[in-house]
């Protein structure tokens, strides 16, 4: 097997695994707040306290994965075009 064919096969397997992950678990943990839904800050004594609500996930702690977002967009476009 040539190196190019092996690389294409590896990329195909990785793509299938990511598509399966997006189908099985469409939401991932927000990278900005690490799934807390808010920023953690410290008070004057150095103890952690709750900060502002995360703007990226709007306090939910979850985000839509990129692959699922693309699938949702394509499905919405397809439905709008077949009405």
TABEL-V342526 format. One record per helix or strand of 2 or more residues. SS is the DSSP state (H for helix, E for strand). FROM is the first residue (numbers start at 0). LEN is the number of residues. If there is no record, write none. Layout:
SS,FROM,LEN / SS,FROM,LEN
//
This chain:
H,2,22 / E,26,3 / E,37,5 / E,47,6 / E,61,3 / H,65,16
//
